[in-house]
């Protein structure tokens, strides 16, 4: 079986994640291809798409949100994701059990003895009038019937039990706004697709294929780390004949779509600035293909990172219109120049051309 080294996996990841070349792709198509973008920080997806798409206009993504073609909702790993309306409707029911279990993992004691079906029905009734509610507001309203668990536990469980979306202006470009929830079915005009009673796990099979298209080659553990779902080994087994297999340098089996891009490991990789919680890093159990183990904690701490030669080599922030870059390793003169050029372009994007200032700190000794 062919062994793919870390550099081969890195280049494959960059190609699938649209980070090897800026893609000429509609914004909605990019969101779909990427299986959504993690979006608990509302402005971060804009940087993620700017780094991936040629000529990205943030107004386009805002228009897709207000036009109900993409939505912000709790999905993979019980995190807020920006996904297409079609994927939200197709995937939500498959995530229901995982969402419920993850909330119970935090609030099991508070919710002990609570009739969750009755709680879901009550939450739906509260939102049926079309009036958006915050998580806290929903929890307080439910607390009138269930005073014991407390509003926080009730609100969080309601988000898991009932398919909801976060309404604009939350998530619009440069707009501020608290989280206000509405029923997914009301916002998009129909209920999420139900899980089929038979035919195994068709949604799981779709998720396997879609994940590999955006993240492969990957191991089953990587797939589970990305979505948090149980029961996927059966879905993997069902599509296995469609797939090709490799091994990584640790000996793990990696599966992939046969015709998906696997570029030559010597392919040059341009500097890319990634937003906080980008799935190019978080979408794997083994993140060694893109980030060193010594820096793995950055990926879950909300740090924005810079890819140099395809790997995390710096972090970045913005202050007073200046993009500040802090290297994590020694950068060569050519690398510093490339980071500076891309940082100036990012500063211009973030400021509508009002600033192209970038400051690259000294490399660590």
NORQUIKA-V545670 format. One record per residue. N is the residue number from 1. RES is the residue in one letter. PHI is phi in degrees with one decimal (none if undefined). PSI is psi in whole degrees, -180 to 180 (999 if undefined). Layout:
n=N res=RES phi=PHI psi=PSI
n=N res=RES phi=PHI psi=PSI
This chain:
n=1 res=X phi=none psi=134
n=2 res=X phi=-63.2 psi=135
n=3 res=X phi=-98.2 psi=128
n=4 res=X phi=-102.6 psi=120
n=5 res=X phi=-78.7 psi=175
n=6 res=X phi=-60.3 psi=-36
n=7 res=X phi=-69.8 psi=-39
n=8 res=X phi=-62.8 psi=-43
n=9 res=X phi=-65.7 psi=-37
n=10 res=X phi=-60.7 psi=-49
n=11 res=X phi=-66.6 psi=-36
n=12 res=X phi=-63.8 psi=-44
n=13 res=X phi=-60.7 psi=-46
n=14 res=X phi=-61.0 psi=-42
n=15 res=X phi=-64.6 psi=-46
n=16 res=X phi=-67.0 psi=-34
n=17 res=X phi=-87.6 psi=8
n=18 res=X phi=63.5 psi=32
n=19 res=X phi=-110.3 psi=-2
n=20 res=X phi=-87.7 psi=-37
n=21 res=X phi=-139.7 psi=146
n=22 res=X phi=-64.6 psi=129
n=23 res=X phi=-87.8 psi=141
n=24 res=X phi=-91.5 psi=84
n=25 res=X phi=-143.7 psi=137
n=26 res=X phi=-57.5 psi=150
n=27 res=X phi=-59.7 psi=-46
n=28 res=X phi=-62.3 psi=-37
n=29 res=X phi=-66.4 psi=-37
n=30 res=X phi=-65.9 psi=-43
n=31 res=X phi=-59.6 psi=-42
n=32 res=X phi=-66.7 psi=-46
n=33 res=X phi=-58.8 psi=-40
n=34 res=X phi=-78.3 psi=2
n=35 res=X phi=59.6 psi=32
n=36 res=X phi=91.0 psi=167
n=37 res=X phi=-124.4 psi=135
n=38 res=X phi=-62.5 psi=136
n=39 res=X phi=-146.5 psi=29
n=40 res=X phi=-65.3 psi=-26
n=41 res=X phi=-93.4 psi=111
n=42 res=X phi=-60.0 psi=-31
n=43 res=X phi=-88.6 psi=-14
n=44 res=X phi=-62.7 psi=-38
n=45 res=X phi=-58.6 psi=-26
n=46 res=X phi=-66.1 psi=-42
n=47 res=X phi=-67.6 psi=-40
n=48 res=X phi=-58.5 psi=-41
n=49 res=X phi=-77.5 psi=-35
n=50 res=X phi=-59.2 psi=-38
n=51 res=X phi=-73.6 psi=-13
n=52 res=X phi=-111.7 psi=-28
n=53 res=X phi=-113.8 psi=141
n=54 res=X phi=-74.8 psi=128
n=55 res=X phi=65.1 psi=33
n=56 res=X phi=-61.9 psi=130
n=57 res=X phi=-110.5 psi=115
n=58 res=X phi=-60.2 psi=-26
n=59 res=X phi=-62.7 psi=-28
n=60 res=X phi=-65.0 psi=-45
n=61 res=X phi=-65.6 psi=-42
n=62 res=X phi=-58.5 psi=-41
n=63 res=X phi=-64.5 psi=-35
n=64 res=X phi=-66.7 psi=-35
n=65 res=X phi=-68.8 psi=-50
n=66 res=X phi=-69.3 psi=-27
n=67 res=X phi=-84.3 psi=3
n=68 res=X phi=65.3 psi=27
n=69 res=X phi=-93.0 psi=-24
n=70 res=X phi=-128.6 psi=154
n=71 res=X phi=-138.2 psi=158
n=72 res=X phi=-104.9 psi=122
n=73 res=X phi=-155.6 psi=158
n=74 res=X phi=-75.1 psi=127
n=75 res=X phi=-148.2 psi=-109
n=76 res=X phi=-55.6 psi=134
n=77 res=X phi=58.5 psi=16
n=78 res=X phi=59.1 psi=35
n=79 res=X phi=-111.3 psi=158
n=80 res=X phi=-72.1 psi=125
n=81 res=X phi=-123.5 psi=147
n=82 res=X phi=-95.4 psi=112
n=83 res=X phi=-132.5 psi=163
n=84 res=X phi=-68.0 psi=153
n=85 res=X phi=-57.9 psi=-40
n=86 res=X phi=-60.8 psi=-44
n=87 res=X phi=-70.4 psi=-38
n=88 res=X phi=-58.8 psi=-44
n=89 res=X phi=-70.3 psi=-36
n=90 res=X phi=-77.5 psi=-31
n=91 res=X phi=-102.1 psi=-20
n=92 res=X phi=-58.7 psi=-46
n=93 res=X phi=-61.8 psi=-34
n=94 res=X phi=-67.6 psi=-21
n=95 res=X phi=-94.9 psi=-6
n=96 res=X phi=-55.8 psi=-52
n=97 res=X phi=-62.9 psi=-41
n=98 res=X phi=-63.7 psi=-44
n=99 res=X phi=-60.8 psi=-44
n=100 res=X phi=-62.8 psi=-46
n=101 res=X phi=-66.5 psi=-36
n=102 res=X phi=-69.0 psi=-35
n=103 res=X phi=-69.2 psi=-42
n=104 res=X phi=-63.2 psi=-30
n=105 res=X phi=-62.4 psi=-23
n=106 res=X phi=-99.1 psi=-38
n=107 res=X phi=-120.8 psi=28
n=108 res=X phi=-59.1 psi=-43
n=109 res=X phi=-65.9 psi=-43
n=110 res=X phi=-65.7 psi=-34
n=111 res=X phi=-96.4 psi=4
n=112 res=X phi=-56.7 psi=130
n=113 res=X phi=84.6 psi=-6
n=114 res=X phi=-79.3 psi=132
n=115 res=X phi=-76.2 psi=103
n=116 res=X phi=-70.0 psi=-31
n=117 res=X phi=-66.7 psi=-41
n=118 res=X phi=-66.4 psi=-37
n=119 res=X phi=-63.1 psi=-43
n=120 res=X phi=-62.6 psi=-44
n=121 res=X phi=-63.0 psi=-40
n=122 res=X phi=-66.7 psi=-40
n=123 res=X phi=-64.3 psi=-41
n=124 res=X phi=-61.7 psi=-42
n=125 res=X phi=-63.6 psi=-40
n=126 res=X phi=-63.6 psi=-35
n=127 res=X phi=-91.5 psi=-7
n=128 res=X phi=-67.8 psi=-19
n=129 res=X phi=-77.3 psi=-3
n=130 res=X phi=84.2 psi=-1
n=131 res=X phi=-84.8 psi=117
n=132 res=X phi=-63.2 psi=149
n=133 res=X phi=-134.1 psi=146
n=134 res=X phi=-75.5 psi=166
n=135 res=X phi=-60.7 psi=-44
n=136 res=X phi=-65.4 psi=-41
n=137 res=X phi=-64.7 psi=-40
n=138 res=X phi=-64.8 psi=-42
n=139 res=X phi=-63.6 psi=-41
n=140 res=X phi=-64.8 psi=-41
n=141 res=X phi=-65.4 psi=-42
n=142 res=X phi=-67.6 psi=-28
n=143 res=X phi=-64.8 psi=-18
n=144 res=X phi=-67.1 psi=-28
n=145 res=X phi=-97.6 psi=-32
n=146 res=X phi=-125.2 psi=82
n=147 res=X phi=-73.2 psi=-23
n=148 res=X phi=-69.8 psi=-46
n=149 res=X phi=-64.4 psi=-29
n=150 res=X phi=95.1 psi=151
n=151 res=X phi=-64.7 psi=-33
n=152 res=X phi=-66.1 psi=-49
n=153 res=X phi=-62.5 psi=-41
n=154 res=X phi=-65.8 psi=-43
n=155 res=X phi=-64.4 psi=-45
n=156 res=X phi=-65.3 psi=-39
n=157 res=X phi=-68.5 psi=-35
n=158 res=X phi=-60.4 psi=-39
n=159 res=X phi=-62.9 psi=-32
n=160 res=X phi=-79.8 psi=-36
n=161 res=X phi=-81.2 psi=-30
n=162 res=X phi=-120.2 psi=126
n=163 res=X phi=-65.5 psi=117
n=164 res=X phi=-127.5 psi=162
n=165 res=X phi=-125.4 psi=153
n=166 res=X phi=-91.4 psi=124
n=167 res=X phi=-84.7 psi=149
n=168 res=X phi=-58.8 psi=152
n=169 res=X phi=-80.0 psi=-1
n=170 res=X phi=-56.6 psi=125
n=171 res=X phi=93.2 psi=-7
n=172 res=X phi=-77.9 psi=155
n=173 res=X phi=-61.0 psi=121
n=174 res=X phi=58.6 psi=22
n=175 res=X phi=-102.5 psi=148
n=176 res=X phi=-111.2 psi=153
n=177 res=X phi=171.1 psi=139
n=178 res=X phi=-71.7 psi=173
n=179 res=X phi=-77.5 psi=121
n=180 res=X phi=-127.3 psi=126
n=181 res=X phi=-100.6 psi=147
n=182 res=X phi=-136.2 psi=161
n=183 res=X phi=-63.5 psi=132
n=184 res=X phi=-56.8 psi=-41
n=185 res=X phi=-65.2 psi=-38
n=186 res=X phi=-70.5 psi=-42
n=187 res=X phi=-68.8 psi=-37
n=188 res=X phi=-104.7 psi=-5
n=189 res=X phi=88.1 psi=2
n=190 res=X phi=-160.4 psi=161
n=191 res=X phi=-72.8 psi=154
n=192 res=X phi=-58.0 psi=152
n=193 res=X phi=-60.1 psi=132
n=194 res=X phi=-73.7 psi=157
n=195 res=X phi=-73.0 psi=131
n=196 res=X phi=-61.4 psi=142
n=197 res=X phi=-72.5 psi=-25
n=198 res=X phi=-129.7 psi=-167
n=199 res=X phi=66.5 psi=34
n=200 res=X phi=63.9 psi=-123
n=201 res=X phi=-133.5 psi=73
n=202 res=X phi=-62.9 psi=-35
n=203 res=X phi=-67.5 psi=-40
n=204 res=X phi=-59.5 psi=-40
n=205 res=X phi=-64.7 psi=-40
n=206 res=X phi=-61.8 psi=-43
n=207 res=X phi=-62.8 psi=-38
n=208 res=X phi=-61.2 psi=-49
n=209 res=X phi=-64.1 psi=-44
n=210 res=X phi=-66.5 psi=-39
n=211 res=X phi=-63.0 psi=-46
n=212 res=X phi=-64.5 psi=-36
n=213 res=X phi=-62.6 psi=-33
n=214 res=X phi=-99.9 psi=-19
n=215 res=X phi=-133.3 psi=-13
n=216 res=X phi=-69.9 psi=171
n=217 res=X phi=-67.5 psi=146
n=218 res=X phi=-153.4 psi=158
n=219 res=X phi=-89.0 psi=163
n=220 res=X phi=-58.5 psi=-35
n=221 res=X phi=-65.5 psi=-33
n=222 res=X phi=-67.2 psi=-43
n=223 res=X phi=-58.3 psi=-45
n=224 res=X phi=-65.4 psi=-40
n=225 res=X phi=-64.5 psi=-33
n=226 res=X phi=-69.0 psi=-47
n=227 res=X phi=-104.9 psi=-24
n=228 res=X phi=79.1 psi=8
n=229 res=X phi=-87.6 psi=147
n=230 res=X phi=-92.1 psi=164
n=231 res=X phi=81.1 psi=6
n=232 res=X phi=-77.9 psi=-23
n=233 res=X phi=-52.7 psi=-36
n=234 res=X phi=-66.6 psi=-39
n=235 res=X phi=-66.8 psi=-40
n=236 res=X phi=-62.2 psi=-44
n=237 res=X phi=-61.4 psi=-36
n=238 res=X phi=-68.8 psi=-28
n=239 res=X phi=-106.6 psi=5
n=240 res=X phi=-58.7 psi=-36
n=241 res=X phi=-66.0 psi=-19
n=242 res=X phi=-81.7 psi=-12
n=243 res=X phi=-106.7 psi=164
n=244 res=X phi=-112.2 psi=157
n=245 res=X phi=-123.2 psi=145
n=246 res=X phi=-135.2 psi=-179
n=247 res=X phi=-130.1 psi=149
n=248 res=X phi=-92.8 psi=-178
n=249 res=X phi=-70.3 psi=-15
n=250 res=X phi=-87.8 psi=-7
n=251 res=X phi=93.3 psi=1
n=252 res=X phi=-71.1 psi=143
n=253 res=X phi=-77.4 psi=132
n=254 res=X phi=-115.3 psi=134
n=255 res=X phi=-109.0 psi=155
n=256 res=X phi=-159.1 psi=162
n=257 res=X phi=-74.9 psi=138
n=258 res=X phi=-62.1 psi=-34
n=259 res=X phi=-102.0 psi=10
n=260 res=X phi=-73.2 psi=152
n=261 res=X phi=-69.1 psi=133
n=262 res=X phi=-133.8 psi=83
n=263 res=X phi=-63.9 psi=160
n=264 res=X phi=-56.7 psi=135
n=265 res=X phi=-61.5 psi=-17
n=266 res=X phi=-85.6 psi=1
n=267 res=X phi=-60.6 psi=128
n=268 res=X phi=-62.0 psi=143
n=269 res=X phi=-118.5 psi=121
n=270 res=X phi=-74.2 psi=161
n=271 res=X phi=-63.8 psi=136
n=272 res=X phi=-136.8 psi=136
n=273 res=X phi=-97.6 psi=122
n=274 res=X phi=-105.8 psi=147
n=275 res=X phi=-78.9 psi=176
n=276 res=X phi=-62.8 psi=142
n=277 res=X phi=60.3 psi=35
n=278 res=X phi=-70.6 psi=136
n=279 res=X phi=-70.9 psi=-13
n=280 res=X phi=-59.7 psi=-24
n=281 res=X phi=-103.7 psi=-48
n=282 res=X phi=-73.1 psi=-15
n=283 res=X phi=-79.4 psi=18
n=284 res=X phi=-138.1 psi=152
n=285 res=X phi=-77.1 psi=-47
n=286 res=X phi=-98.5 psi=104
n=287 res=X phi=-93.5 psi=11
n=288 res=X phi=-64.2 psi=-16
n=289 res=X phi=-70.0 psi=-15
n=290 res=X phi=-136.7 psi=-18
n=291 res=X phi=-141.2 psi=138
n=292 res=X phi=-68.3 psi=148
n=293 res=X phi=-56.2 psi=-34
n=294 res=X phi=-63.1 psi=-23
n=295 res=X phi=-112.2 psi=9
n=296 res=X phi=-56.9 psi=-36
n=297 res=X phi=-59.7 psi=-25
n=298 res=X phi=-61.5 psi=-33
n=299 res=X phi=-69.3 psi=-23
n=300 res=X phi=-107.5 psi=-2
n=301 res=X phi=-97.1 psi=1
n=302 res=X phi=84.0 psi=15
n=303 res=X phi=-73.5 psi=140
n=304 res=X phi=-86.9 psi=137
n=305 res=X phi=-125.1 psi=160
n=306 res=X phi=-115.5 psi=129
n=307 res=X phi=-92.0 psi=127
n=308 res=X phi=-124.7 psi=124
n=309 res=X phi=54.0 psi=36
n=310 res=X phi=84.2 psi=-2
n=311 res=X phi=-124.9 psi=155
n=312 res=X phi=-63.5 psi=119
n=313 res=X phi=-129.0 psi=-4
n=314 res=X phi=-164.2 psi=165
n=315 res=X phi=-114.7 psi=164
n=316 res=X phi=-145.8 psi=151
n=317 res=X phi=-138.9 psi=174
n=318 res=X phi=-128.7 psi=132
n=319 res=X phi=-143.4 psi=124
n=320 res=X phi=52.2 psi=42
n=321 res=X phi=80.6 psi=0
n=322 res=X phi=-104.9 psi=130
n=323 res=X phi=-84.4 psi=116
n=324 res=X phi=-100.7 psi=124
n=325 res=X phi=-113.5 psi=131
n=326 res=X phi=-117.5 psi=106
n=327 res=X phi=-64.6 psi=147
n=328 res=X phi=-100.5 psi=-12
n=329 res=X phi=-145.9 psi=173
n=330 res=X phi=-68.3 psi=129
n=331 res=X phi=-102.2 psi=136
n=332 res=X phi=-69.3 psi=168
n=333 res=X phi=-59.5 psi=-42
n=334 res=X phi=-66.0 psi=-40
n=335 res=X phi=-65.5 psi=-43
n=336 res=X phi=-61.0 psi=-40
n=337 res=X phi=-65.0 psi=-42
n=338 res=X phi=-66.8 psi=-40
n=339 res=X phi=-63.0 psi=-42
n=340 res=X phi=-62.3 psi=-43
n=341 res=X phi=-62.8 psi=-46
n=342 res=X phi=-70.0 psi=-34
n=343 res=X phi=-64.0 psi=-38
n=344 res=X phi=-65.5 psi=-40
n=345 res=X phi=-63.4 psi=-41
n=346 res=X phi=-64.6 psi=-43
n=347 res=X phi=-58.4 psi=-41
n=348 res=X phi=-64.5 psi=-40
n=349 res=X phi=-62.9 psi=-46
n=350 res=X phi=-69.7 psi=-22
n=351 res=X phi=-114.0 psi=11
n=352 res=X phi=54.0 psi=40
n=353 res=X phi=81.9 psi=4
n=354 res=X phi=-77.4 psi=-19
n=355 res=X phi=-148.8 psi=140
n=356 res=X phi=-128.3 psi=34
n=357 res=X phi=-86.4 psi=135
n=358 res=X phi=-140.1 psi=144
n=359 res=X phi=-130.3 psi=117
n=360 res=X phi=-104.7 psi=115
n=361 res=X phi=-68.1 psi=166
n=362 res=X phi=-64.2 psi=146
n=363 res=X phi=-70.6 psi=149
n=364 res=X phi=-66.4 psi=149
n=365 res=X phi=-79.6 psi=999
